[in-house]
């Protein structure tokens, strides 16, 4: 089977796209063309794939990427049995004649926009309704794969869920250490960046460092750079997921201080399972899914939203009780091995795509309601 995979928004080394889905397809013997922003992200493509380079759509700089996307998808999908797109933006640029097409729904885009405080008021008012119309039209024209059970609420049909699990090492990870904490993932206001910086400041007198591993939204990069210059923390920027999780091993805890916003309220943060897979106790805010998992079986500590004092107490308690922290980490690792190991889902994912690729080729009108979004 020949598969074209496309994104203009995500990093080419995105864990879900490259290291789970594409890797599973390659391991099953399928041919991959990958349309992604390799140059803009300074990434050398995997030699096993055919790479088609495109600009990256980032922040307010999207027109150039959208303009290039149509031709890139057309070239990438030529001769393919299946096209998988990972961005709602690419629904605007689907080739008119295309193979069977799948939209992998990573997130609730409308809910994410509610957390974007720097958007003009007009966009904040109009985009969510427009996005819901896009989703409805996409459901009529494409196959959908959902990253979360909670995404089902937005669609009228039944669509398979391919969860955001992780690769769980077969070796037992090292026990939690006593001198650093770690955050892995994208950094933004809504993901608790300000609380992380303040927590780092309060940990310094206790001899505990903070590692931040992930790209950051433009508005918070100055804050992170200032904190690093002051010696409060180490911010490594974007690191491929498989390397980032190795860096996380041996920390006191993995941090997830996400805010109570609609985009996160019904989802399980992927970083929770990733921390557990590396034997780390989790310190999380009380988002329902995260609090239910972490608090139910004692895989970590749940702290109130925005309460840096509570997060500080949680970290110090774990540092001062190494046996208890090690027990939490071991329980979390076993849970991740049983329920959050990607290889257990990879075969089902590949089989689903193979089944869809055997169906007649789909072609037809674009999901043109997005043209209005592009024009705003």
KOLVEX-985130 format. One record per residue (C-alpha): x, y, z; residue in one letter. Coordinates in nm, 3 decimals. Layout:
N
FITI        px        py        pz   drendo
FITI         X         Y         Z        A
...
end
This chain:
376
FITI        px        py        pz   drendo
FITI     0.000     0.000     0.000        X
FITI     0.124     0.348    -0.088        X
FITI     0.030     0.612     0.168        X
FITI     0.071     0.990     0.157        X
FITI     0.079     1.160     0.497        X
FITI     0.047     1.538     0.519        X
FITI     0.092     1.815     0.775        X
FITI     0.182     2.182     0.754        X
FITI     0.118     2.253     1.124        X
FITI     0.294     1.977     1.315        X
FITI     0.667     1.920     1.352        X
FITI     0.784     1.646     1.110        X
FITI     0.906     1.447     1.413        X
FITI     0.564     1.468     1.581        X
FITI     0.530     1.162     1.804        X
FITI     0.180     1.065     1.687        X
FITI     0.245     1.119     1.316        X
FITI     0.604     1.008     1.261        X
FITI     0.694     0.781     1.550        X
FITI     0.367     0.598     1.591        X
FITI     0.159     0.602     1.274        X
FITI     0.425     0.628     1.003        X
FITI     0.654     0.389     1.187        X
FITI     0.371     0.134     1.216        X
FITI     0.303     0.161     0.842        X
FITI     0.672     0.124     0.755        X
FITI     0.705    -0.176     0.984        X
FITI     0.409    -0.334     0.801        X
FITI     0.590    -0.293     0.468        X
FITI     0.397     0.002     0.324        X
FITI     0.546     0.287     0.119        X
FITI     0.523     0.637     0.266        X
FITI     0.533     0.983     0.112        X
FITI     0.548     1.246     0.384        X
FITI     0.444     1.606     0.312        X
FITI     0.582     1.808     0.605        X
FITI     0.782     2.125     0.692        X
FITI     1.125     1.962     0.702        X
FITI     1.334     2.270     0.615        X
FITI     1.146     2.510     0.844        X
FITI     1.195     2.265     1.133        X
FITI     1.556     2.181     1.041        X
FITI     1.475     1.810     1.009        X
FITI     1.648     1.557     0.785        X
FITI     1.379     1.319     0.653        X
FITI     1.393     0.952     0.743        X
FITI     1.560     0.773     0.448        X
FITI     1.278     0.516     0.439        X
FITI     1.023     0.776     0.325        X
FITI     0.976     0.997     0.020        X
FITI     0.978     1.353     0.155        X
FITI     0.788     1.649     0.010        X
FITI     0.894     1.973     0.181        X
FITI     0.644     2.252     0.257        X
FITI     0.656     2.573     0.463        X
FITI     0.523     2.550     0.816        X
FITI     0.194     2.712     0.918        X
FITI     0.272     2.872     1.251        X
FITI     0.087     3.139     1.446        X
FITI    -0.026     3.413     1.210        X
FITI     0.213     3.303     0.934        X
FITI    -0.005     3.057     0.742        X
FITI    -0.071     3.196     0.394        X
FITI     0.259     3.080     0.245        X
FITI     0.213     2.729     0.381        X
FITI    -0.148     2.709     0.265        X
FITI    -0.052     2.831    -0.081        X
FITI     0.214     2.559    -0.113        X
FITI     0.002     2.283     0.038        X
FITI    -0.227     2.211    -0.257        X
FITI     0.055     2.137    -0.501        X
FITI     0.249     1.944    -0.239        X
FITI    -0.049     1.722    -0.156        X
FITI    -0.121     1.669    -0.525        X
FITI     0.237     1.555    -0.587        X
FITI     0.250     1.347    -0.273        X
FITI    -0.081     1.172    -0.333        X
FITI    -0.013     1.090    -0.698        X
FITI    -0.030     0.713    -0.731        X
FITI    -0.112     0.669    -0.361        X
FITI    -0.377     0.433    -0.228        X
FITI    -0.447     0.649     0.077        X
FITI    -0.404     1.010     0.188        X
FITI    -0.390     1.098     0.559        X
FITI    -0.405     1.464     0.665        X
FITI    -0.338     1.579     1.018        X
FITI    -0.442     1.946     1.009        X
FITI    -0.784     2.103     0.974        X
FITI    -0.610     2.362     0.754        X
FITI    -0.527     2.095     0.495        X
FITI    -0.896     2.026     0.441        X
FITI    -0.885     2.352     0.245        X
FITI    -0.616     2.219     0.014        X
FITI    -0.722     1.863    -0.064        X
FITI    -0.668     1.770    -0.430        X
FITI    -0.993     1.741    -0.624        X
FITI    -0.884     1.402    -0.755        X
FITI    -0.744     1.213    -0.462        X
FITI    -0.721     0.863    -0.318        X
FITI    -0.924     0.748    -0.020        X
FITI    -0.868     1.028     0.233        X
FITI    -0.846     1.016     0.612        X
FITI    -0.850     1.310     0.852        X
FITI    -0.671     1.230     1.178        X
FITI    -0.846     1.452     1.435        X
FITI    -0.578     1.541     1.689        X
FITI    -0.767     1.799     1.894        X
FITI    -1.079     2.009     1.935        X
FITI    -0.962     2.310     1.735        X
FITI    -1.256     2.529     1.833        X
FITI    -1.190     2.465     2.203        X
FITI    -0.818     2.533     2.157        X
FITI    -0.900     2.874     2.010        X
FITI    -1.092     2.967     2.323        X
FITI    -0.761     2.951     2.510        X
FITI    -0.581     3.175     2.257        X
FITI    -0.585     3.509     2.435        X
FITI    -0.394     3.690     2.160        X
FITI    -0.655     3.631     1.888        X
FITI    -0.856     3.932     1.767        X
FITI    -1.206     3.941     1.911        X
FITI    -1.367     3.896     1.569        X
FITI    -1.185     3.568     1.517        X
FITI    -1.261     3.448     1.869        X
FITI    -1.633     3.504     1.799        X
FITI    -1.657     3.365     1.446        X
FITI    -1.402     3.086     1.413        X
FITI    -1.552     2.826     1.652        X
FITI    -1.885     2.812     1.463        X
FITI    -1.702     2.801     1.132        X
FITI    -1.481     2.518     1.252        X
FITI    -1.787     2.315     1.356        X
FITI    -1.923     2.353     1.002        X
FITI    -1.588     2.238     0.862        X
FITI    -1.593     1.932     1.085        X
FITI    -1.946     1.842     0.977        X
FITI    -1.860     1.871     0.608        X
FITI    -1.540     1.672     0.656        X
FITI    -1.738     1.394     0.821        X
FITI    -1.955     1.369     0.508        X
FITI    -1.660     1.345     0.270        X
FITI    -1.373     1.171     0.449        X
FITI    -1.286     0.888     0.684        X
FITI    -1.210     1.016     1.034        X
FITI    -0.973     0.884     1.298        X
FITI    -1.000     1.036     1.648        X
FITI    -0.719     1.079     1.898        X
FITI    -0.954     1.093     2.199        X
FITI    -1.280     0.929     2.302        X
FITI    -1.407     1.277     2.394        X
FITI    -1.389     1.382     2.027        X
FITI    -1.685     1.156     1.952        X
FITI    -1.920     1.419     2.098        X
FITI    -1.852     1.652     1.804        X
FITI    -1.949     1.410     1.528        X
FITI    -2.277     1.243     1.437        X
FITI    -2.124     0.920     1.307        X
FITI    -1.915     0.653     1.473        X
FITI    -1.544     0.689     1.409        X
FITI    -1.252     0.477     1.535        X
FITI    -1.028     0.609     1.811        X
FITI    -0.653     0.567     1.771        X
FITI    -0.533     0.678     2.115        X
FITI    -0.227     0.885     2.198        X
FITI    -0.035     0.611     2.370        X
FITI     0.344     0.577     2.384        X
FITI     0.629     0.331     2.350        X
FITI     0.680     0.178     2.694        X
FITI     1.035     0.047     2.748        X
FITI     1.057    -0.323     2.825        X
FITI     1.330    -0.253     3.079        X
FITI     1.229    -0.118     3.418        X
FITI     1.308     0.257     3.419        X
FITI     1.542     0.396     3.686        X
FITI     1.374     0.511     4.008        X
FITI     1.290     0.878     4.058        X
FITI     1.584     1.095     4.159        X
FITI     1.603     1.378     4.411        X
FITI     1.739     1.687     4.237        X
FITI     1.526     1.780     3.933        X
FITI     1.174     1.783     3.793        X
FITI     1.073     1.773     3.428        X
FITI     0.805     1.895     3.189        X
FITI     0.779     1.740     2.841        X
FITI     0.555     1.890     2.573        X
FITI     0.456     2.217     2.411        X
FITI     0.472     2.521     2.637        X
FITI     0.200     2.786     2.645        X
FITI     0.004     2.998     2.892        X
FITI    -0.280     2.747     2.901        X
FITI    -0.033     2.462     2.952        X
FITI     0.091     2.627     3.270        X
FITI     0.412     2.794     3.152        X
FITI     0.390     3.081     3.403        X
FITI     0.328     2.837     3.689        X
FITI     0.623     2.624     3.578        X
FITI     0.857     2.924     3.583        X
FITI     0.736     3.032     3.927        X
FITI     0.767     2.675     4.056        X
FITI     1.124     2.662     3.922        X
FITI     1.199     2.983     4.113        X
FITI     1.070     2.836     4.438        X
FITI     1.255     2.506     4.390        X
FITI     1.599     2.664     4.357        X
FITI     1.649     2.717     4.736        X
FITI     1.572     2.346     4.783        X
FITI     1.845     2.240     4.540        X
FITI     1.600     2.118     4.276        X
FITI     1.631     2.211     3.907        X
FITI     1.360     2.213     3.643        X
FITI     1.401     2.081     3.288        X
FITI     1.154     2.207     3.025        X
FITI     1.163     1.998     2.708        X
FITI     0.943     2.132     2.430        X
FITI     0.873     2.410     2.184        X
FITI     0.703     2.723     2.316        X
FITI     0.442     2.965     2.187        X
FITI     0.590     3.296     2.076        X
FITI     0.429     3.500     2.355        X
FITI     0.602     3.305     2.633        X
FITI     0.946     3.254     2.481        X
FITI     1.086     3.577     2.633        X
FITI     0.970     3.464     2.979        X
FITI     1.140     3.127     2.936        X
FITI     1.461     3.281     2.804        X
FITI     1.472     3.523     3.098        X
FITI     1.419     3.238     3.343        X
FITI     1.700     3.041     3.182        X
FITI     1.936     3.341     3.192        X
FITI     1.857     3.381     3.562        X
FITI     1.956     3.019     3.618        X
FITI     1.607     2.914     3.730        X
FITI     1.563     2.631     3.481        X
FITI     1.695     2.464     3.167        X
FITI     1.477     2.500     2.858        X
FITI     1.583     2.265     2.579        X
FITI     1.328     2.364     2.314        X
FITI     1.188     2.101     2.081        X
FITI     1.339     1.754     2.123        X
FITI     1.201     1.448     1.939        X
FITI     0.969     1.260     2.172        X
FITI     1.176     0.945     2.201        X
FITI     1.481     1.148     2.313        X
FITI     1.277     1.380     2.535        X
FITI     1.140     1.088     2.734        X
FITI     1.488     0.947     2.788        X
FITI     1.587     1.288     2.922        X
FITI     1.292     1.274     3.162        X
FITI     1.405     0.950     3.327        X
FITI     1.535     0.983     3.681        X
FITI     1.350     1.305     3.765        X
FITI     1.160     1.346     4.093        X
FITI     0.836     1.388     3.897        X
FITI     0.683     1.471     3.561        X
FITI     0.479     1.793     3.568        X
FITI     0.144     1.863     3.400        X
FITI     0.012     2.199     3.525        X
FITI    -0.246     2.252     3.251        X
FITI    -0.523     2.508     3.302        X
FITI    -0.894     2.437     3.323        X
FITI    -0.983     2.529     2.964        X
FITI    -1.226     2.350     2.728        X
FITI    -0.945     2.217     2.508        X
FITI    -0.809     2.006     2.797        X
FITI    -1.116     1.947     3.011        X
FITI    -1.230     1.622     2.849        X
FITI    -0.892     1.491     2.734        X
FITI    -0.617     1.283     2.886        X
FITI    -0.287     1.471     2.840        X
FITI    -0.051     1.241     2.650        X
FITI     0.232     1.345     2.879        X
FITI     0.065     1.166     3.172        X
FITI     0.108     0.825     3.008        X
FITI     0.454     0.925     2.888        X
FITI     0.572     1.011     3.239        X
FITI     0.426     0.687     3.371        X
FITI     0.603     0.491     3.098        X
FITI     0.934     0.624     3.232        X
FITI     0.864     0.540     3.594        X
FITI     0.797     0.899     3.705        X
FITI     0.538     1.005     3.961        X
FITI     0.304     1.263     3.806        X
FITI     0.216     1.604     3.950        X
FITI    -0.098     1.716     3.769        X
FITI    -0.377     1.969     3.793        X
FITI    -0.727     1.822     3.846        X
FITI    -0.842     1.787     3.486        X
FITI    -1.100     1.508     3.513        X
FITI    -0.927     1.235     3.312        X
FITI    -0.583     1.310     3.453        X
FITI    -0.705     1.335     3.812        X
FITI    -0.906     1.014     3.780        X
FITI    -0.607     0.816     3.655        X
FITI    -0.332     0.968     3.871        X
FITI    -0.532     0.995     4.191        X
FITI    -0.724     0.669     4.165        X
FITI    -0.431     0.432     4.187        X
FITI    -0.164     0.655     4.337        X
FITI     0.052     0.726     4.033        X
FITI     0.127     1.076     4.156        X
FITI    -0.023     1.386     4.317        X
FITI    -0.317     1.604     4.207        X
FITI    -0.284     1.976     4.288        X
FITI    -0.531     2.265     4.237        X
FITI    -0.526     2.476     3.922        X
FITI    -0.278     2.762     3.943        X
FITI    -0.161     2.668     4.294        X
FITI     0.218     2.685     4.277        X
FITI     0.247     2.640     4.655        X
FITI     0.064     2.307     4.631        X
FITI     0.285     2.196     4.340        X
FITI     0.593     2.290     4.544        X
FITI     0.470     2.087     4.842        X
FITI     0.401     1.789     4.616        X
FITI     0.750     1.794     4.465        X
FITI     0.920     1.832     4.804        X
FITI     0.712     1.549     4.952        X
FITI     0.816     1.318     4.668        X
FITI     1.179     1.423     4.703        X
FITI     1.171     1.354     5.078        X
FITI     1.005     1.013     5.042        X
FITI     1.216     0.828     4.785        X
FITI     1.064     0.490     4.866        X
FITI     0.711     0.622     4.822        X
FITI     0.806     0.801     4.500        X
FITI     0.969     0.486     4.365        X
FITI     0.653     0.288     4.444        X
FITI     0.439     0.545     4.261        X
FITI     0.672     0.533     3.961        X
FITI     0.671     0.154     3.953        X
FITI     0.290     0.138     3.969        X
FITI     0.264     0.394     3.690        X
FITI     0.510     0.203     3.474        X
FITI     0.313    -0.121     3.511        X
FITI    -0.012     0.060     3.427        X
FITI     0.147     0.215     3.117        X
FITI     0.280    -0.123     3.007        X
FITI    -0.068    -0.278     3.039        X
FITI    -0.280    -0.002     2.888        X
FITI    -0.076     0.271     2.714        X
FITI     0.177     0.082     2.501        X
FITI     0.151     0.188     2.134        X
FITI     0.254    -0.149     1.977        X
FITI    -0.068    -0.296     2.119        X
FITI    -0.265    -0.050     1.901        X
FITI    -0.038    -0.031     1.594        X
FITI    -0.168    -0.344     1.419        X
FITI    -0.529    -0.235     1.455        X
FITI    -0.444     0.108     1.313        X
FITI    -0.266    -0.036     1.010        X
FITI    -0.544    -0.289     0.949        X
FITI    -0.803    -0.010     0.954        X
FITI    -0.614     0.187     0.688        X
FITI    -0.566    -0.122     0.473        X
FITI    -0.941    -0.186     0.485        X
FITI    -1.023     0.173     0.385        X
FITI    -0.767     0.172     0.104        X
FITI    -0.948    -0.121    -0.059        X
FITI    -1.262     0.090    -0.103        X
FITI    -1.331     0.296    -0.419        X
FITI    -1.132     0.616    -0.472        X
FITI    -1.305     0.927    -0.338        X
FITI    -1.295     1.258    -0.517        X
FITI    -1.508     1.564    -0.533        X
FITI    -1.547     1.915    -0.399        X
FITI    -1.319     2.052    -0.134        X
FITI    -1.448     2.135     0.209        X
FITI    -1.468     2.491     0.086        X
FITI    -1.621     2.652     0.394        X
FITI    -1.260     2.689     0.506        X
FITI    -1.209     2.948     0.231        X
FITI    -1.408     3.187     0.451        X
FITI    -1.172     3.116     0.742        X
FITI    -0.869     3.185     0.522        X
FITI    -1.020     3.512     0.404        X
FITI    -1.091     3.656     0.751        X
end
